[in-house]
Amino acid sequence: MKTTDQAHQVASEAAAPSARAGKPLEFLSFTLGEEEYGIDIQKVQELRGYDAVTRIANAPEYIKGVVNLRGIIVPIIDMRIKFALGTPSYDQFTVVIVLNIGGRVVGMVVDSVSDVITLTAEQIKPAPAMGSVLDTDYLIGLGTLDERMLILVDIDRLMSSDEMGLIEAAAA
């Protein structure tokens, strides 16, 4: 269990070296339920509408299945299920964010995509310690922009976690 000080230190270190150097970072913002999240735009390969997937037997519930994307078999993860944010519904706004992480292509289902947001290091605050409610290991921090607050997800760390098992940790 990390102390709050350790969590703050990790969050500030995770805010990427370029942010600490004063260079702004760009995040793709998306929604899951009522919350707005952000991921590093450099990890995004493309955005697609949600299509039918091929289920894989014995896969965890949050792995919806796989799709064939121009000859590449891409696992599709439903982030609403992964983060236990209620029952997902798929409609015309549902988006698959195709990510390229550590040389692997992975799809991430989200409710909708908003826009690209540029944040400076001063706008990224460490995630508060939430106990077991939310695993802050997968968060860079909270991005603030006017009245908006973005939950910034460390998508490399999340997708390469042992429980996901999708990407070798060394590759990410």
Secondary structure, DSSP 8 states (H G I E B T S, - for coil): ---HHHHHHHHHHHS-HHHHTT--EEEEEEEETTEEEEEEGGGEEEEEE----B--TT--TTEEEEEEETTEEEEEEEHHHHTT-S-----TT-EEEEEEETTEEEEEEESEEEEEEEE-GGGEE-----TTSS-GGGEEEEEEETTEEEEEE-HHHHHTSTTT-SS-TTT-
